[in-house]
Amino acid sequence: MIREARGEGLPRIRDIEVAAGEAFRTINMTAIANDSPPDLADLDVYQREGRSWVATDSGNESVAYILVDDVDRHAHIEQVTVHPMHARQGLGRLLIEEVARWAVAQGLEGMTLTTFEEVPWNAPYYTRLGFVRVPEYQWSQGIRQMVQVESAHGLDAWPRVVMKKVLTTA
């Protein structure tokens, strides 16, 4: 089931992020695996503003989540993460589809994200979901600022890409 995140479930989102981060160790991206999960205060803002959703298991336990910002009239996927024990079940895709419905209802123009270009479960995955690469000369000011923040955080130690998906109302 996909539903909006709830305040009492925010610590579980942090657990999902830590567990999923372990996969980065297998591809020599230890710094990413060691990165701290989102702060509870930040997660609380997403939750209160209706910009976070979770996928739950049969016991209503969160097993995946997505966080979204409005960046230059696009639903920008800040983070989408699936617990490794629930990977490869289409939960990330379902969360992204939920965000697409939300974005259309908000009158947004599309969806964007930044991701690792060469990590199999990053850019290649989003390409399969219909996202396309955006060349730097087409970046909006908001995306440009996000990329700068990510670079300052050290994410540019590996090739990164900006991606976009146009939304349809049909």
VOPAVEX-790378 format. One record per residue (C-alpha): residue in one letter; x, y, z negated. Coordinates in steps of 0.1 Angstrom, whole numbers, padded with zeros to 4 digits, always signed. Layout:
# VOPAVEX-790378
aXYZ ...
***
This chain:
# VOPAVEX-790378
m+0000+0000+0000 i+0012+0035+0008 r+0001+0063-0017 e+0013+0096-0030 a+0041+0093-0056 r+0030+0097-0093 g+0048+0115-0120 e+0052+0084-0142 g+0067+0065-0112 l+0095+0090-0105 p+0122+0071-0125 r+0115+0040-0103 i+0123+0061-0072 r+0158+0067-0087 d+0162+0029-0092 i+0152+0023-0056 e+0178+0047-0044 v+0206+0032-0065 a+0197-0003-0053 a+0195+0006-0016 g+0228+0026-0019 e+0247-0007-0025 a+0244-0016+0012 f+0268+0013+0020 r+0295-0006+0002 t+0294-0033+0028 i+0303-0008+0056 n+0331+0011+0037 m+0309+0040+0027 t+0316+0037-0011 a+0311+0074-0017 i+0275+0072-0004 a+0269+0041-0026 n+0283+0060-0056 d+0262+0091-0049 s+0238+0100-0077 p+0201+0094-0070 p+0178+0124-0069 d+0172+0144-0101 l+0139+0138-0118 a+0133+0175-0118 d+0137+0176-0080 l+0115+0145-0076 d+0089+0162-0098 v+0088+0192-0074 y+0082+0169-0044 q+0055+0150-0063 r+0037+0180-0076 e+0037+0196-0041 g+0023+0165-0025 r+0055+0158-0004 s+0064+0124-0017 w+0049+0090-0010 v+0057+0054-0021 a+0051+0020-0008 t+0040-0004-0035 d+0040-0042-0039 s+0011-0063-0050 g+0016-0053-0086 n+0015-0015-0077 e+0052-0012-0083 s+0070+0013-0061 v+0094-0005-0037 a+0101+0023-0012 y+0097+0061-0010 i+0099+0091+0012 l+0105+0128+0004 v+0096+0155+0029 d+0103+0192+0033 d+0087+0217+0057 v+0116+0231+0077 d+0108+0255+0105 r+0073+0240+0110 h+0085+0204+0111 a+0081+0177+0085 h+0117+0172+0076 i+0124+0137+0061 e+0147+0145+0033 q+0150+0108+0023 v+0133+0075+0030 t+0146+0045+0012 v+0134+0009+0008 h+0145-0013-0021 p+0168-0041-0005 m+0145-0068-0019 h+0117-0054+0002 a+0137-0044+0033 r+0128-0055+0069 q+0090-0055+0061 g+0082-0023+0080 l+0078-0002+0048 g+0100+0026+0061 r+0080+0028+0093 l+0047+0028+0073 l+0060+0057+0051 i+0071+0076+0082 e+0037+0070+0098 e+0020+0084+0067 v+0042+0115+0068 a+0033+0119+0105 r-0004+0119+0096 w+0003+0144+0068 a+0023+0166+0092 v-0005+0167+0118 a-0030+0176+0091 q-0007+0204+0080 g-0005+0217+0116 l+0033+0210+0118 e+0049+0206+0152 g+0069+0174+0146 m+0093+0156+0123 t+0130+0160+0119 l+0157+0143+0099 t+0195+0142+0096 t+0212+0108+0093 f+0243+0088+0099 e+0249+0082+0135 e+0266+0048+0133 v+0249+0031+0104 p+0225+0004+0118 w+0197+0012+0095 n+0200+0049+0101 a+0201+0066+0136 p+0195+0033+0156 y+0165+0026+0134 y+0150+0060+0139 t+0156+0058+0176 r+0134+0026+0176 l+0107+0047+0158 g+0107+0073+0186 f+0131+0099+0172 v+0155+0115+0196 r+0188+0132+0190 v+0188+0169+0190 p+0220+0186+0204 e+0235+0213+0181 y+0226+0241+0205 q+0189+0232+0199 w+0190+0231+0161 s+0167+0255+0143 q+0181+0278+0117 g+0166+0257+0089 i+0182+0225+0102 r+0215+0243+0107 q+0214+0253+0070 m+0205+0218+0059 v+0235+0204+0079 q+0258+0229+0062 v+0245+0219+0028 e+0251+0182+0037 s+0286+0190+0049 a+0294+0208+0017 h+0282+0176-0001 g+0307+0156+0019 l+0282+0138+0042 d+0301+0149+0073 a+0329+0125+0064 w+0310+0101+0088 p+0294+0110+0121 r+0259+0126+0115 v+0231+0134+0139 v+0200+0155+0138 m+0169+0138+0152 k+0133+0149+0160 k+0100+0133+0169 v+0071+0152+0185 l+0038+0145+0169 t+0006+0138+0187 t-0029+0143+0173 a-0044+0113+0191 
***
